Amino acid sequence: MVVGDDTLLERDAFQVERCNWIPFATPPPTLEATVKIRYNHPGTAATVTPLPHGGAAVKLHEPQRAITPGQAAVFYQDDLVLGGGWITG
């Protein structure tokens, strides 16, 4: 039985919690970054918006497959790690 096709696993937005911001004491209001949503993920362009209480909203420029709560999301600009957090949904 097939309930739906693979495109139903794609999303273009999610939130993270418990963010660590590596080069910032306080992050800027928004960041353009490459986001990796799991260890072997190649990364994809996104806009990251830090939220109060240590979280962030992530808006991907292109939908990605299988964004999974509990996985780490890491934010990069070129080779610089900006920070990251844990995907909540």
N, C-alpha and C positions, 0 to 999 in steps of 0.2 A: 504494500500500500504506500502511495506517495501522497503526503499531505500538502506539500508545496515544493517549489523548486529552490535552488541555492540562493536566488536573489533575496529570499525572505530572511536570510542570515546576514544581509548587509545593512549597515547603519552608517550614518554620517555625523552622529553626535553622541556624546556620553559625558559622564562626570567622573571625577576622581576625588578621593579623599586622602588625608594625611600627606599632603604635598610637601616636598622638600625643594626649596629654591636654592640652587647651588651658588650662582654669582650675585644674588640679590638679598639684601636685608629685607626689603619690601619689593615684590615684583611690580612691574608696570601694569597699567590697567588691562592691556592685551599684549599678546606676544604672537608673532608669526613664527612658527617652528615646524620642524619635522618631528612627527610623533611615531614612536614604535609601540605597538600594542601587545607585543609578546617578544620573546627572546629572538626568534628567527625572522621576525617581520622586517621587511626592508625599510620601512618608514614611509610616511605619507605626509603631505603638506596639511597644516591645520592652523586654526586660530585658537589660542588658548587664553581663556579669561579667568584669572584668579578670582576666587570667591572668598567671602568672609569665613572664618573658622577653619582655614587651612585646606580648602578644596579648590577645584578648578572645573570649569566647563570647557569641553573640547569640541570644536566644530571642525570636522574633517572637510577638506576641499573636494574629496571624492569618497564615496561610501566604501567601507572595508567590511570584510567578511569575519564573522565570529568574534566580535568584541565581547569579551567574557569577564563578568564581575569576578574580582579576586586576582586578576592578572595585573601586572605592573604596566603602567604607561610611562614612557620616558620621553622628555622633550629636548630636542637638540636644535642648535643653529650651527650648521657645518659640523665641526668636530667638538664644539663646546656643548657640554651637558648643561641645560638650563635648570632642569629639575625633573620631578616626576611624582607619581602618586599611584594609588591603588584604584582600579576601575570599580565603580559601584553600580553602574547601570546607565 
